[in-house]
């Protein structure tokens, strides 16, 4: 499951709409080992295409060096589809190289079908060519997100 803040979803959608009719792409970095997307990094689609996205190799190298220096990893790798549904294409699947990342797609097509996030936005895990859709939980803050009774410390009755 991808747990992501609403402001980051809004950033993804705004970037996708801004770059339409070309596909938009970017990364949301987060602390290594946390699976928590935090730092929104919009990237330039070097392909400048309505049907394909490609990170600029120099920009990508700089981003990975920066993430490494900050103790971050790419928690979310996102891009838009401008004329099709928010589902990975064969090309998307073949290029997916981060098995721990959430691959988020948003559709900017006219017939887009909004989901609970208010947009046609979906998340997938792509590992060795196998695509698995996952639930997206949009939250206002990560504080207390997905905490259950087991996460609350027991109160000492004698206090």
C-alpha positions in Angstrom: 0.0 0.0 0.0 1.2 3.5 -0.8 0.5 6.0 1.9 1.0 9.5 0.5 0.2 13.0 1.7 -2.6 14.9 -0.2 -0.2 17.9 -1.0 2.1 15.5 -2.8 -0.8 14.1 -4.8 -1.8 17.6 -5.7 1.8 18.3 -6.8 1.8 15.3 -9.1 -1.5 16.2 -10.7 -0.5 19.9 -11.1 2.8 18.8 -12.8 0.9 16.4 -15.1 -1.6 19.1 -16.1 1.2 21.7 -16.6 3.1 19.5 -19.0 0.1 18.2 -20.9 -0.1 17.3 -23.8 3.4 15.8 -23.0 3.9 13.2 -20.3 5.2 14.6 -17.0 7.6 12.7 -14.8 9.3 12.9 -11.5 10.3 11.4 -8.2 9.2 11.7 -4.6 12.2 11.0 -2.4 12.0 9.8 1.2 14.3 8.6 4.0 16.0 5.3 3.2 14.0 2.4 4.7 11.0 4.5 5.6 8.7 3.9 2.5 7.5 7.5 3.2 7.4 9.9 0.2 8.4 13.3 1.4 10.4 15.5 -1.1 8.7 16.2 -4.4 11.2 16.4 -7.3 9.6 17.2 -10.7 11.8 16.2 -13.6 12.0 17.3 -17.2 10.6 14.8 -19.7 13.7 14.7 -22.0 11.6 12.9 -24.7 9.1 15.8 -24.7 6.5 13.3 -25.9 2.8 12.8 -25.4 3.3 9.0 -25.4 6.7 8.4 -23.7 8.7 9.8 -20.8 12.5 9.8 -20.3 14.5 11.3 -17.4 17.4 13.4 -18.6 20.4 11.3 -17.7 22.4 14.3 -16.3 19.4 15.4 -14.1 18.9 11.8 -13.0 22.5 11.4 -12.0 22.4 14.7 -10.0 19.2 13.5 -8.3 20.7 10.2 -7.3 23.8 11.8 -5.9 21.7 14.3 -4.0 19.5 11.6 -2.6 22.5 9.5 -1.6 24.0 12.5 0.2 20.7 13.1 2.1 20.1 9.4 3.0 17.1 9.2 0.6 15.7 6.8 -1.9 13.1 7.2 -4.7 10.0 6.1 -2.8 7.7 7.2 -5.7 8.5 7.4 -9.4 5.6 9.0 -11.2 4.5 10.0 -14.6 1.4 10.8 -16.6 -0.5 9.3 -19.4 -2.1 11.9 -21.6 -4.4 9.7 -23.7 -4.7 6.4 -21.9 -5.7 5.1 -18.5 -3.3 5.3 -15.5 -1.8 1.9 -16.0 1.8 0.9 -16.9 2.5 0.4 -20.6 4.8 -2.4 -21.9 7.5 0.3 -22.1 6.9 1.5 -18.6 7.2 -2.1 -17.3 10.4 -2.8 -19.3 12.1 0.4 -18.0 11.1 -0.1 -14.3 14.4 -0.5 -12.5 13.5 0.3 -8.8 11.9 -2.7 -7.3 11.3 -0.9 -3.9 9.6 2.1 -5.5 5.9 2.8 -5.9 5.2 3.6 -9.6 2.4 6.2 -9.6 0.6 7.0 -12.8 -2.0 9.8 -13.3 -4.1 10.1 -16.5 -4.8 13.6 -17.9 -7.0 12.2 -20.7 -10.4 13.8 -21.2 -12.2 10.6 -20.2 -10.2 10.2 -17.0 -12.1 8.4 -14.3 -11.4 10.0 -10.8 -11.0 7.6 -7.9 -11.1 8.3 -4.2 -8.1 10.6 -4.6 -10.2 12.8 -6.9 -8.0 12.0 -9.9 -7.3 9.0 -12.1 -4.2 8.2 -10.1 -3.0 4.7 -9.4 0.0 3.0 -7.8 1.9 -0.1 -8.8 4.8 -2.2 -7.8 6.8 -3.4 -10.8 9.4 -6.1 -10.0 11.0 -8.2 -12.7 8.3 -7.4 -15.2 5.5 -8.3 -12.8 3.0 -5.5 -12.2 0.9 -5.5 -9.0 -1.6 -2.7 -8.4 -1.7 -1.5 -4.8 -4.1 0.6 -2.7 -3.4 4.3 -2.4 -4.2 5.9 0.9 -4.1 9.7 0.7 -3.6 11.4 4.1 -3.2 14.9 5.3 -0.2 14.1 7.5 1.9 11.0 8.2 1.5 11.6 11.9 -0.7 8.8 13.2 -1.4 7.5 9.7 -2.1 3.8 9.9 -1.7 3.5 13.7 -3.9 1.0 15.3 -4.6 -0.1 18.9 -1.4 -2.1 18.9 0.6 1.0 18.3 -0.7 2.8 21.4 1.4 2.3 24.5 -0.4 0.5 27.3 -1.2 2.8 30.2 -0.1 1.8 33.6 -3.3 1.4 35.7 -1.4 2.6 38.8 -0.6 6.0 37.4 
